[in-house]
Amino acid sequence: MEPDDTLELDARLAALRGAMNGIDTPRCVEKELMQAFAARFPRTQPWYRRLLPKLSLAEWGAAGACAAVTAVVLATLLAPPRPADDLALRTPPWRLENGAAFIALDSVERIEQEPEPRLVEAEVPRAMLAALGLPVAPEQAGEAVRAEMLVAADGEPLALRLTSIHD
């Protein structure tokens, strides 16, 4: 298009806008068009309004709060019971005494009740120490460590004291 063409087009569009300013659609036509549109494309309600259309938003909130409280109560009631002795779960199975690690293999009460425990020297694989919760490097898992075992009269091991962990 050339500049002369755009000037002529602008003039014609301005004349058309001026002629259209005086034309106004009556209000009843717009109302009828809106009703026809609403009949052709009805509004869809959300799923929760279709289920129970008489509940207000506040009533839905109260129902949700009741459901949440019920879920918490059921979860609390159906939870597995906690052991009576939480202290045994919180304390690590080993502790350091004078640089040597002591590991209780049985309960402290059982160890204290043993009338004549014996002390036996043994070699323990490092993989067993990892199973007891001590840190073990993977490349040393196959090696053995010298240890002293506290053994009950019936031969059951009660405790383990490591004598050379750095060999």
ChimeraX attribute file (.defattr): number of C-alpha atoms within 10 A of each C-alpha:
attribute: neighborCount
match mode: 1-to-1
recipient: residues
	/A:1	5
	/A:2	6
	/A:3	7
	/A:4	8
	/A:5	9
	/A:6	11
	/A:7	10
	/A:8	11
	/A:9	11
	/A:10	11
	/A:11	11
	/A:12	12
	/A:13	11
	/A:14	12
	/A:15	11
	/A:16	11
	/A:17	11
	/A:18	11
	/A:19	10
	/A:20	10
	/A:21	8
	/A:22	7
	/A:23	8
	/A:24	7
	/A:25	7
	/A:26	8
	/A:27	8
	/A:28	9
	/A:29	10
	/A:30	11
	/A:31	11
	/A:32	11
	/A:33	11
	/A:34	12
	/A:35	12
	/A:36	12
	/A:37	11
	/A:38	11
	/A:39	10
	/A:40	9
	/A:41	9
	/A:42	9
	/A:43	8
	/A:44	8
	/A:45	10
	/A:46	9
	/A:47	9
	/A:48	10
	/A:49	14
	/A:50	10
	/A:51	10
	/A:52	10
	/A:53	11
	/A:54	9
	/A:55	11
	/A:56	10
	/A:57	10
	/A:58	9
	/A:59	11
	/A:60	14
	/A:61	11
	/A:62	11
	/A:63	11
	/A:64	12
	/A:65	12
	/A:66	12
	/A:67	12
	/A:68	12
	/A:69	11
	/A:70	12
	/A:71	12
	/A:72	12
	/A:73	12
	/A:74	11
	/A:75	11
	/A:76	11
	/A:77	10
	/A:78	9
	/A:79	9
	/A:80	8
	/A:81	8
	/A:82	7
	/A:83	9
	/A:84	7
	/A:85	8
	/A:86	9
	/A:87	9
	/A:88	12
	/A:89	9
	/A:90	8
	/A:91	9
	/A:92	13
	/A:93	16
	/A:94	17
	/A:95	12
	/A:96	10
	/A:97	9
	/A:98	6
	/A:99	9
	/A:100	14
	/A:101	17
	/A:102	20
	/A:103	21
	/A:104	19
	/A:105	18
	/A:106	13
	/A:107	12
	/A:108	12
	/A:109	8
	/A:110	11
	/A:111	18
	/A:112	10
	/A:113	10
	/A:114	13
	/A:115	9
	/A:116	9
	/A:117	19
	/A:118	16
	/A:119	15
	/A:120	12
	/A:121	15
	/A:122	15
	/A:123	15
	/A:124	17
	/A:125	16
	/A:126	22
	/A:127	18
	/A:128	14
	/A:129	17
	/A:130	14
	/A:131	10
	/A:132	15
	/A:133	12
	/A:134	16
	/A:135	11
	/A:136	14
	/A:137	11
	/A:138	10
	/A:139	7
	/A:140	11
	/A:141	14
	/A:142	12
	/A:143	12
	/A:144	18
	/A:145	17
	/A:146	18
	/A:147	21
	/A:148	19
	/A:149	25
	/A:150	21
	/A:151	19
	/A:152	19
	/A:153	12
	/A:154	7
	/A:155	10
	/A:156	13
	/A:157	19
	/A:158	21
	/A:159	20
	/A:160	22
	/A:161	20
	/A:162	21
	/A:163	18
	/A:164	14
	/A:165	12
	/A:166	7
	/A:167	8
